[in-house]
Amino acid sequence: MNSKPKKSGYICVPYQHDKFSIDVKDMWSSSRNIKSIYFVTATFSDESKPYFPFSANHYLFAKFDDEQKLIKDADKFTNSKPSFVFTVDNELFERDLDSERSFISTYYLEYNDPGALSDIANTIVKKDKIRRAGFAHLNMFCNDKPKFTFPYTEKLLF
């Protein structure tokens, strides 16, 4: 029996209007592990460019239920541009909203200061248009490894 609890999260795979992208979308559409799929546009800050020099602007974005199942099939969504897997470690809250999800933000935290984390959590929970928030970690999959390793993979806020 597997004693590790399932961890859910999100995955972003570059969408380049090619056979690879269509194959990933079709694979996810038939997967019981993928709960929803979106086409999204991503913006990377200037500070992150050294870590993600091959990033794309358009992605397939999906919510998954089981990180282990997703990672097991990593070769099926890995290509020359980075794919990002955000696994939820601690969920702050999730609430029902009448509107559709239309914007997703991910921030990295440079310090692991419990006081600052508490302040951030208290600020976010007061924003009534935020549907879900929590802390996550990042795994990146790419055939062409970037020159620099992103140092904040364990300290993400979504």
C-alpha positions as a Markdown table, in Angstrom:
| # | Residue | x | y | z |
|---|---|---|---|---|
| 1 | Met | 0.0 | 0.0 | 0.0 |
| 2 | Asn | 1.3 | 3.4 | -0.9 |
| 3 | Ser | 1.6 | 5.5 | 2.3 |
| 4 | Lys | 2.4 | 8.8 | 0.5 |
| 5 | Pro | -0.6 | 11.0 | 0.2 |
| 6 | Lys | -1.5 | 12.3 | -3.3 |
| 7 | Lys | -0.3 | 15.8 | -4.1 |
| 8 | Ser | -2.2 | 17.9 | -6.5 |
| 9 | Gly | -1.1 | 20.9 | -8.5 |
| 10 | Tyr | -0.8 | 22.5 | -11.9 |
| 11 | Ile | 1.3 | 21.9 | -15.0 |
| 12 | Cys | 2.3 | 24.3 | -17.8 |
| 13 | Val | 3.6 | 22.9 | -21.1 |
| 14 | Pro | 4.6 | 25.1 | -24.0 |
| 15 | Tyr | 1.9 | 25.3 | -26.7 |
| 16 | Gln | 3.5 | 25.8 | -30.1 |
| 17 | His | 0.7 | 24.8 | -32.5 |
| 18 | Asp | 2.6 | 21.6 | -33.5 |
| 19 | Lys | 2.1 | 17.8 | -33.3 |
| 20 | Phe | 3.8 | 17.6 | -29.8 |
| 21 | Ser | 1.3 | 20.2 | -28.4 |
| 22 | Ile | -1.7 | 18.5 | -29.9 |
| 23 | Asp | -0.5 | 15.1 | -28.6 |
| 24 | Val | -0.1 | 16.5 | -25.0 |
| 25 | Lys | -3.6 | 18.1 | -25.2 |
| 26 | Asp | -5.1 | 14.8 | -26.4 |
| 27 | Met | -3.3 | 12.7 | -23.7 |
| 28 | Trp | -4.5 | 15.1 | -21.0 |
| 29 | Ser | -8.1 | 15.1 | -22.3 |
| 30 | Ser | -8.3 | 11.4 | -21.8 |
| 31 | Ser | -6.4 | 11.3 | -18.5 |
| 32 | Arg | -8.3 | 10.7 | -15.3 |
| 33 | Asn | -5.5 | 12.5 | -13.5 |
| 34 | Ile | -6.1 | 15.8 | -15.3 |
| 35 | Lys | -9.1 | 17.7 | -14.0 |
| 36 | Ser | -9.1 | 20.8 | -16.3 |
| 37 | Ile | -7.2 | 22.2 | -19.3 |
| 38 | Tyr | -6.7 | 25.8 | -20.3 |
| 39 | Phe | -4.8 | 27.7 | -23.0 |
| 40 | Val | -2.9 | 30.5 | -21.3 |
| 41 | Thr | -0.5 | 33.3 | -22.0 |
| 42 | Ala | 2.5 | 33.6 | -19.6 |
| 43 | Thr | 4.6 | 36.6 | -18.7 |
| 44 | Phe | 8.0 | 36.2 | -17.1 |
| 45 | Ser | 9.7 | 38.9 | -15.1 |
| 46 | Asp | 13.0 | 40.3 | -16.3 |
| 47 | Glu | 14.6 | 38.9 | -13.1 |
| 48 | Ser | 13.6 | 35.3 | -14.1 |
| 49 | Lys | 15.0 | 35.4 | -17.7 |
| 50 | Pro | 18.4 | 34.0 | -16.8 |
| 51 | Tyr | 16.7 | 31.0 | -15.2 |
| 52 | Phe | 14.1 | 30.4 | -18.0 |
| 53 | Pro | 15.8 | 31.7 | -21.2 |
| 54 | Phe | 13.8 | 29.3 | -23.4 |
| 55 | Ser | 10.4 | 30.1 | -22.0 |
| 56 | Ala | 7.4 | 30.3 | -24.3 |
| 57 | Asn | 4.5 | 32.8 | -24.2 |
| 58 | His | 1.6 | 30.3 | -24.8 |
| 59 | Tyr | 1.0 | 27.2 | -22.7 |
| 60 | Leu | -1.3 | 24.4 | -22.1 |
| 61 | Phe | -2.2 | 24.7 | -18.4 |
| 62 | Ala | -3.8 | 21.8 | -16.5 |
| 63 | Lys | -4.8 | 20.9 | -13.0 |
| 64 | Phe | -3.7 | 17.5 | -11.9 |
| 65 | Asp | -4.7 | 15.3 | -8.9 |
| 66 | Asp | -1.6 | 13.1 | -8.5 |
| 67 | Glu | 1.9 | 14.4 | -8.9 |
| 68 | Gln | 3.5 | 10.9 | -8.9 |
| 69 | Lys | 1.3 | 9.8 | -11.9 |
| 70 | Leu | 2.1 | 13.0 | -13.7 |
| 71 | Ile | 5.9 | 12.8 | -13.1 |
| 72 | Lys | 5.9 | 9.1 | -14.2 |
| 73 | Asp | 4.9 | 10.3 | -17.7 |
| 74 | Ala | 7.3 | 13.3 | -17.8 |
| 75 | Asp | 8.9 | 12.2 | -21.0 |
| 76 | Lys | 5.5 | 12.6 | -22.8 |
| 77 | Phe | 5.4 | 16.4 | -22.0 |
| 78 | Thr | 9.1 | 17.3 | -22.1 |
| 79 | Asn | 10.6 | 19.1 | -25.1 |
| 80 | Ser | 13.2 | 21.9 | -25.8 |
| 81 | Lys | 11.2 | 24.6 | -24.0 |
| 82 | Pro | 10.6 | 24.3 | -20.2 |
| 83 | Ser | 7.5 | 22.7 | -18.8 |
| 84 | Phe | 6.6 | 23.7 | -15.2 |
| 85 | Val | 5.0 | 21.5 | -12.6 |
| 86 | Phe | 3.7 | 23.3 | -9.6 |
| 87 | Thr | 2.9 | 20.9 | -6.8 |
| 88 | Val | 0.8 | 22.2 | -3.9 |
| 89 | Asp | 2.5 | 21.7 | -0.5 |
| 90 | Asn | 0.2 | 23.7 | 1.7 |
| 91 | Glu | -3.1 | 25.1 | 0.7 |
| 92 | Leu | -4.1 | 28.3 | 2.5 |
| 93 | Phe | -7.7 | 28.3 | 1.3 |
| 94 | Glu | -10.1 | 27.5 | -1.5 |
| 95 | Arg | -13.5 | 29.1 | -2.0 |
| 96 | Asp | -16.3 | 28.9 | -4.4 |
| 97 | Leu | -16.7 | 32.0 | -6.6 |
| 98 | Asp | -19.5 | 32.7 | -9.1 |
| 99 | Ser | -17.0 | 33.8 | -11.8 |
| 100 | Glu | -14.8 | 31.7 | -14.0 |
| 101 | Arg | -11.1 | 31.5 | -13.3 |
| 102 | Ser | -9.4 | 34.0 | -15.6 |
| 103 | Phe | -6.1 | 34.9 | -14.0 |
| 104 | Ile | -3.4 | 32.9 | -12.2 |
| 105 | Ser | -0.4 | 34.4 | -10.4 |
| 106 | Thr | 2.7 | 32.7 | -9.1 |
| 107 | Tyr | 5.2 | 34.4 | -7.0 |
| 108 | Tyr | 8.5 | 33.2 | -5.5 |
| 109 | Leu | 9.6 | 34.1 | -2.0 |
| 110 | Glu | 13.3 | 34.9 | -1.4 |
| 111 | Tyr | 13.2 | 34.3 | 2.3 |
| 112 | Asn | 11.6 | 31.7 | 4.6 |
| 113 | Asp | 10.6 | 34.1 | 7.3 |
| 114 | Pro | 7.5 | 32.8 | 9.2 |
| 115 | Gly | 6.4 | 36.3 | 10.0 |
| 116 | Ala | 6.5 | 37.4 | 6.4 |
| 117 | Leu | 4.6 | 34.2 | 5.3 |
| 118 | Ser | 1.9 | 34.9 | 7.9 |
| 119 | Asp | 1.6 | 38.5 | 6.6 |
| 120 | Ile | 1.3 | 37.3 | 3.0 |
| 121 | Ala | -1.3 | 34.7 | 3.9 |
| 122 | Asn | -3.4 | 37.3 | 5.9 |
| 123 | Thr | -3.3 | 39.8 | 3.0 |
| 124 | Ile | -4.3 | 37.2 | 0.4 |
| 125 | Val | -7.2 | 35.8 | 2.4 |
| 126 | Lys | -8.8 | 39.3 | 2.5 |
| 127 | Lys | -8.9 | 39.5 | -1.3 |
| 128 | Asp | -12.4 | 38.3 | -2.1 |
| 129 | Lys | -11.7 | 37.6 | -5.8 |
| 130 | Ile | -9.0 | 35.1 | -5.1 |
| 131 | Arg | -10.4 | 31.6 | -5.4 |
| 132 | Arg | -7.5 | 29.5 | -4.2 |
| 133 | Ala | -4.1 | 30.2 | -2.6 |
| 134 | Gly | -1.3 | 28.2 | -1.2 |
| 135 | Phe | 2.4 | 27.3 | -1.1 |
| 136 | Ala | 3.9 | 25.1 | -3.8 |
| 137 | His | 7.2 | 23.9 | -5.2 |
| 138 | Leu | 8.4 | 23.8 | -8.8 |
| 139 | Asn | 9.8 | 21.0 | -10.9 |
| 140 | Met | 11.0 | 22.0 | -14.4 |
| 141 | Phe | 11.3 | 19.6 | -17.3 |
| 142 | Cys | 13.3 | 20.6 | -20.4 |
| 143 | Asn | 15.6 | 18.8 | -22.8 |
| 144 | Asp | 17.8 | 22.0 | -23.1 |
| 145 | Lys | 18.8 | 22.7 | -19.5 |
| 146 | Pro | 19.1 | 26.4 | -18.6 |
| 147 | Lys | 22.5 | 27.8 | -17.7 |
| 148 | Phe | 21.3 | 28.8 | -14.2 |
| 149 | Thr | 19.2 | 26.9 | -11.7 |
| 150 | Phe | 16.2 | 28.8 | -10.3 |
| 151 | Pro | 17.0 | 29.2 | -6.6 |
| 152 | Tyr | 13.4 | 29.5 | -5.3 |
| 153 | Thr | 11.7 | 26.3 | -6.4 |
| 154 | Glu | 10.7 | 25.4 | -2.9 |
| 155 | Lys | 9.2 | 28.8 | -2.0 |
| 156 | Leu | 6.3 | 29.5 | -4.4 |
| 157 | Leu | 3.0 | 31.2 | -3.6 |
| 158 | Phe | 0.1 | 30.6 | -6.0 |
